[in-house]
Amino acid sequence: MLCTMSLNLFGLYIDDLLNFDAHIDNICRKAGRKLNVLARLSGVLNVECKLVLFVLLFYHILNIVQPFSTFAVGIR
């Protein structure tokens, strides 16, 4: 079993091999929790309320990821 340590540096998790696996796991865990909340409320809320909740919960993630994804593809 391989033991690695990770460091939280300004909200970015980096392990001793300079991988972002811990950071990605953390983001996926947080997104899963938020999706679980939306799923539990899906039968109670109308479409407009669900959209507002989605934007409130995920807009900052989508806004952060978008510049990096276009940079990686080479689109400017």
BELKA-V333711 format. One record per backbone hydrogen bond with DSSP energy under -0.5 kcal/mol. CO is the residue of the C=O (numbers start at 1). NH is the residue of the N-H. Records with the same first field share a line. If there is no record, write none. Layout:
CO=NH ; NH
This chain:
2=4
5=16
7=9 ; 14
8=10
9=12
11=13
12=9 ; 14
13=23
14=7
15=18
19=15
20=24
21=25
22=26
23=27
24=28
25=29
26=30
27=31
28=32
29=33
30=34
31=35
32=36
33=37
34=38
35=39
36=40
37=41
38=42
39=42
41=44 ; 45
46=50
47=51
48=52
49=53
50=54
51=55
52=56
53=57
54=58
55=59
58=62
59=63
60=64
61=65
62=66
63=67
64=68
65=69
66=70
67=71
68=72
69=73
70=74 ; 75
